[in-house]
Amino acid sequence: MHNMTPKRLSVGPLPDELSAELRNLTVNARRNDLTPDGEVQLIEAPFTGETISWVGKGSEDDVTEAFTVARRAQRSWVHVPFSERKRIFLRFHDLLLRNRELVTDMIQLETGKNRPSAFDEVMDIANNARYYANHAEKFMAPRSRRAAMPVLIKSREYRHPLGVVGQISPWNYPLSLSIGDAIPALLAGNAVVAKPDSNTPFTALLAFKLLFDAGLPRDLVQIVTGSGRVVGTAISEQCDFLMFTGSTATGKILGETMGRRLVGYSAELGGKNPLIVANDAKMDYTVRGAIDACFSNSGQLCVSIERIYVERDSYAEFVGKFGDAVKAMSIGAGFEWEVQMGSLASQQQLDTVTKYVEDAREKGATIVAGGRHRPDLGPYFYEPTLLTDVPEDALLRTEEVFGPVVFIEPVEDVYEAIEKANDTTYGLNASVFGSSETAWRIAPHIQAGSVSLNDGYTTAWAAIDNPMGGHKESGVAHRHGEEGLTKYTASQNISEQRFMYIRGPESLKRKTYASVMSTALQLGKTFKILP
């Protein structure tokens, strides 16, 4: 794969050479002796439901072996200079873009998403790799810190890698949410033991193979395929920090494990993300933005918009135009760039979406567009769906659907919209469409970790220097920005007492010392010379 030529993969079995090379990356007891008759996980293509290949099911022992190898590799990696780490990840950046067609094919093959949504992941990881390669040394550099006694105390903060980071990533963004979280952890000097989702392992395996080709030491990343119950649990019990993306329910369970172990934890969890349309929004632009906000990746992303609040004076126009746009969307299987929406990822996702839509329909909601399973296109296709008049007791009013389903509701003004947007246990992402002045005025009042103005979610996600995470039950800690790397490190305070003992000379009486120090503190406050 060093001189890999981008090629188009048909929906069907993986080429033997590619399948074999990807399987060699898994960590399991039988290594290369796996056979389809052993303990394996079959991987299917959602476009057709056909099995495309398989990977081994890892065990607790496999995870233990992975940590042993990773810890040994990390002890050497921590001494590799930042200049060399930077070169490796910038080479990976170039390799990824050179192989973008193959990587995009693999993402589509495993997830069933449309091609633009798959290519979004390639752009995201290229951006991620470049950003952290260029900034890791600065983020990790010792920093001078102010002390209570200027001149007398010299203080610096140092940062050290934690060791081996455990990573449990989901199926919906198998490139962005696997290697994207590993990049800053590795650049900070850690090793990684990663579990890609059981349904989408090959995208992660291919991405890490490109990283190894770029020069990353092979043992520094250990990939263990298998179930969350076995492999994920074992990782959470052995890692020095855990990065998890998935459901809030699972996040709470893992949080208990990490809390019991007193080990750091970062999680991006569920969301019930709102979009507010103000009266001064440009309607045609808003409709186009809402299509992307609600139906990218078939609505299967944590930051996808699932509810829209429109000021009453604009409600009828927005519903009419948005409904027409949703009905006109093209959906289907294939690798063409023009298809606007692909398949759901699995039977489980189809069942979930169907349950929520039928519940709302039976309780009196109006289906403006969509609302149908499309087996004529493939086993898991479901139309992009728009609802109005959703009753209070409908499940999809408050629960995350994680599919191509959104409801619209009129509000009297933007203040009511803000109130409704915040009326949830989630707080991951939000969106506001309106004039720049209106949008910036509204956004700080929304209880969400990120708010995109005149866009659904990509603007906040692409602002990679700005930390991004969830409020309330939508997550812990952040991705992106400096914190997206330093969370994988331990901060160390090193401070030096200089010139004289901090409590003054021995000849100075304690009462006099207290008086002198009180005066010094007061002067420091007055002249702003103390922290």
N, C-alpha and C positions, 0 to 999 in steps of 0.2 A: 504493500500500500504506500510505499514511499513515493512512487511515481504514479500515483493514482490518477487516472483520467476520468473526469466527471462523465457519468453515463446515466441514462434513464433506466430506472428499474421498473419492470412490469409488476402488476399485482399478482403475486404468486410466490413460489419458493425462492428463497435467496440463492444466489449463485453459490455453488459449493465452496469455492475458494474464499469468498467473503464471509460466508457463514462460519467456516472453520477458523478463520483468523480472528473473528469476533469472539467465538467461543473460547479461544485460548486465553482471553483476557479475564475470564471468570476465575474466582478463587473457590475451589471445592475439593472435597477429599479425594476425588478420583482424577482431578486435573484433566489431562487430555484423554482419559480413558472413558469419558462419558459416552453413553450410547442412548438412542431414543427409547430403549427398553428400561433404562434406569430411572433414577429420581430426577425428573425433568419438568420444566414448565414450558408448555406449548404456547407459542406466540402467534396471534392471528392478525390478519389485516382487516381492520374495521370496514373498509370499502366493500369487501366481499364476504367476510366471515371465514375465509380460508386460513388454514395454518400455514405460516411462512417459515417457521423454524422453531428452535427450542433452546433453552439454556438450563443449566443445572440448578437444582434447589439446594441452596446452602444450608448448613447446619450450625449449631452453636460452636462446634469444634472448628468449623471453617472460619467463623468470625474470630475466634481466639487465635487461630493461626495467622489470620490477616493482621491483627493488631501486633502480634509478635514481629512479623516481617516489617510492618510500617514503623514501629518504634525503633527498630534497628536502623532503618533507612533515614528516619528523621534526625537521628543523632549526628549523621554526616551532613544532611541537608542544611541544618541550622548554621553551618560554617561556610556555606557557599555564599560568596559575595552578592549583594543586591544587583550589581552590574550583570552578573551571569544569569541570575533569576530573570531579570528584565529581558535579556536577549532570548531566553527560552520562550517566554510568553509572547513576545513580539513575533517570533518565528511561528508560534502557534496561530496568532492572529492572521498571518499571511497564509498559512496552510489551510485554515478554515475557509477563508475567502476563495482560495484557489479551488477547493473541493466543495464549494457551496451547493452545486447542483446535486451531488451525491448525498450530502448531508440533508438537504431539503427533501430529497426523495425518501430518505430513511425516516425522517420525521413524519412525512405524510403516510408512508407505508404502515407505520406502527400506530399512529393516532387517528388517521382518517380525516385530519383537518385539511382545509383548502390550502393551496400553494402560498398565497400571500401571508397567511397566518404562520405557515411553517418557516418562510423566509424571515419573518420578524425575529425568530429565534436566532438565526444566523447573524443578523445585524446586531442583535442585543449582545451576543457573546463576543463578537469582534470588538464592540464598543467597551464591554466589560474588561476584556483582556488588555486592551490598549490603555485604558484608564488606570487600572491597578498596576500594570507594569511600569507606567510612567510615574506613579505616585507612591508606591510601596515604601521605597527608601525614605522618603520624606515623612510618611506617616509613622514609620518605625524609629526615626531618629530620636536620640535623647533630646529633651526639651528643658530649658531653664524654667524654673518655677519660682514665683515670688514667695518669700518667707516672712514670718512675723517680725524678724529683725534684719532688715536690709544691711548688707555689708558683713554683718556678723555671721550670717548663715548663707551658704551657697547651696542651692537645692536644684536637683535635676530629676526628671521623670524618665525612666527607662521602660521599654516594652520588650517582652520576651514571648516567643511562641508558647502555646499551651502544651503542645505535644502531638497527639493524634486526634483530629477532629472527626467525629462521626457524622455522617450525612445520610438522611433519608429523604428521597425526592419523589415527587408524584408523577403520574402518567401524562398530565395535560400539557406540560411544557418540558418534554424529556431532555432537551438540550439546555435551555435557559436555567432550569431549576435543578440541574445536576452539576454540570461543570461550572455554571455561573457562580454557584456558592463555593465551589472548591478553589477557584482561581485566587481570591483574596486570602483564603486560609493557607494555601501553599506558598504564596508570595510572602506571607508573614513568617514563614519558616516551619510550618506544621506539616505533618503527613495527614493523609485522608483515608478513611475506610468508608466506602460509599455503597449504599444499597439503592440502585435504581428501582423504579416501580416494576412489579412482576410482569406487567403487560407491555412495557416499553423499554426493555433493557438495551436493545441494539443501538439506539441513538446515543445513549451515554457511552456505551462501549466504543463506538466509532469515534466519538469526540475525544475520549481519553487516549485512544490510539493515536490520533493526530497530535495530542499533547506529548505523548512519548516520542513520536517521530520528531517533534520539535526539540527534544533533548532532555525532557524531564526524566529523572531516574525512575526506572520501571517500578521498583519496590515502594516508591514513595506514595503511590496510590494503590489501594487494594479494593477491588470491586467484588462484592459478594452478592450474587443474585439469589432470590428466594423470597419467602413470604415475610410480611411485616411482623407477624406474630412470632416467628422464629428468629429471622435474621435481624429485623429492626429492633426487637427487644434485646437481643444479645449485644448489638451495637450500643444501645442506650446504657447498658450495664458496664461497658468497658471504656467508652470514649472519655476524652478529657474536655470535650465541649461537644454539644449536639446541635446540628442545624437540621430543622425539620420544616417541611412544607406539606400541608394537608388539612384535614378537617379539624375543627375546633374540638370535637369529642376526643379524637386521638391525641391532639396536642395537649389536652388536659391530663391524659394518662401518662404521656411521656414527661410532662412537667412535674408530676408527682415523683417519677423515677429520678429525675435530675435533682429535684429538691432534696430528696432523701439522701442522694449521694453528694450534695453540695457542689455540684458541677454546673458550669454555665450552660445556658440554653437559649437558642434563638428560634423563633417560630413565626411563620406566616400562615395564618389560619383562615377561617371562612369569612364571608362577607355577604351583606345584603345591600348592595351599593346603590345609592340614589343619584339621580340626575335632575337638576333644577333648570327649567326653562323660564327665563324672565321675559317680560313683555318687550324689552328692547333687544332681544336676540334676533339675529338675521336668520329667518325661518328656513330657507333652503339650505344654508350652511349647517344649521342645527340638525336638520333631518339627516344630512349626509353623515355628520359626526355621530349622531345617535345610532345609525346603522352599524358603524364600526364599534361603538361603545357596547352595544348589546349582543352582536352576533359574530364578532371575531372569534375564531376558534370554536365556532358553534356554541358560543356562550359558556364554554367550559374553561373559565379562568377565574381565579379568586377575585380579580378586580373588575369583572364584567358588571355592567349596569343591569339591574333587575327591576328597578322601579323608577318612574319618571313623574315629577310633579311640575305642572305647567300652570302659570298664572291664568286665571279664568278668561281674560280677554283674548288670550292667544290659544286657548285650549282647542277649540273646534278646528282652527286652521292647522294646528300641529298634528292632531289626530288624523285629519284627512290626508295631509301630505305624507306623514310618516307611515300611515297604513298603506297608502299606494306604493311607497318605496319598498316596504317589507314584502308586499305581494309580488313586486317585480324582481325580487332577488333571485339570482340563479343559484341552484344548489345541485350538487352531484359529485360523483366519484371521478378521480383522475388527477393528472398532473398539470393541467392547463392553468395558466395564470388568471384567466378571466372568471373562473368560478368563484362566486362570492361566499359560499358557505359549503363546508363539507359534511361529513358524517359525525354522529356521536361516536364515542370511543368504544362502547360495549353494550351488551344487552342490559347490564345493570344501569347504565346511564339512560338508556331508552326507557326502561321501566320507571325510573325515577321521574323523568320529564313527563311521561304519560300520566303518572299518578297525580302530579301537581296540576296539570292542565285539566284533567277530567274532574278532579275535585272542585276546581274553581268553576268549571262549566256547570256542574251539577248544582252548585250553590248560587247560580244566577249570573255569573260573569258573562260579558259579551266578548266573543272571539272576533276581533276586527280583521285579523289576518292569521293564516297558518292554522295550527292546532291539529295537525294530522301526522301520523307515522307514514313514511313513504317507502314501503318495502320494494316498490318498483325500481327504486334507485340503488338500493343496497339494504342489508339487514337492519342497520341501526340509524337510518336517516329519519330525521324529524324536521318538519317545516319550521322556519323562523316564525315565532308566534307572538302576537300582540293582543293584549286584553285590556278592556275597560270595565268599569262598573264592578270591580272585584269586591265582594263582600268582606266584612271584617273577619269572618270566621274561615275564610279560605286559607289553606295552608301556605300558599305562595305569597301571601301578604307579608309574612314575617320570616319564613324559612327559606334558606338558600336552595334554589333549584339547581344551579350549576348546569344550565342548558340554555338553548336559544328561546328564552321566554322572558317577556317583560310586560309590566302593566303600567298604564298611565292614569293619573288622577288629577283633577283640577284643584287648584288652591286659590284662595282669595288674593294673596299677595306673597312676596318672597319670604316674609316672616313666618307665615304658616308653612311654607315649603321647608324652611330651615327646621322648624319644630318637628315636622313629619320625617324629615331626613334623619334627625337625631333620635327618633323614637324606635330604637333597636338596641339589642345587646351587642351588635357588631359595630365596627368602626374602621374598616379597611380603606376603602376608596370612595370618592364622590366626584361629581362633575357639575359644573355650572356653565350654562350658555346664556350669554347676555352681552351687553356692552362691556368694555374693559373695566370701566368704573364700577358698574353694578357687580360684575363677577368678583372683583377684588374686594368689594365691600362685603359680599356674602360669604366668601370662602372661609375666612378665619373663624366663623361661627359654626361651621359644620364639624361635628365630632368624628373626624376620620384622619388616618395617618397620612393620606395624600389626597389632594384635590386638584383636578385638572380643569383649567378654565378654557372654554370653547374647544374642548376635546374630551374624549371619554376617559382615557387612562394612559395613553402612550406618552403624552407630554410629561407627566410626572415620572413615569418609568424611565424615560430617556434622559431626565435630569439627573445623571448618574452621580454627580458630585453632591447631591442633596439626599440625605438619608430617607429611607422609605420603609414604613412598617405599619402595623395595625394598632388601633386604640381598642380599649375594652376587650371583648372576647375574640378579636381578630388577630392577636399576635403579641409577641414579646420581642423586644430589641428591633434592629433594623438591618436592611440590606442597603448597599450603595453608600457613597460618600466615605469619609474617613472611618466612621463607626463600622461600616461594612467590612473593614479589615481589622480594626483594633479590637473588635469583639472577640477575635480569635487569639488575643494576647493577654498576658498578665502585666498589669502596671506595677512598677517598682519605684518607690520613693528613696532616693539616695541624697542625703543632705549632710553638709559639712559645717561644723562649728569652727569659726575662724577668729583669730586675733585675741579673743578673751573668752572666758567661760560665760555661758549665757546668763548665769545667775550673779554675774559681777564678781569682783575681786573678793577674796576671803575677808579682807579688812573692812568691807562695806557691811554695815549692820543691816539685818533683814528688813527692818522697818524703813530704813532710809532707801533700801533697794526698792521696796514697794512704792514709795513716794516717787522715786526717779522714774520707775517704769510706768506708773500711772500718768505722769507728766508727758513722757515720751509717746505713749499711746494716744493721748489727747492731741499732742502736736501732729502726730501722724495722721489722725483723722482730719484735723483742720487743714493741713497742707497736702493731704491726699498722697502721702508718700509710703503708706502701708497698704497691704492688700485688703 
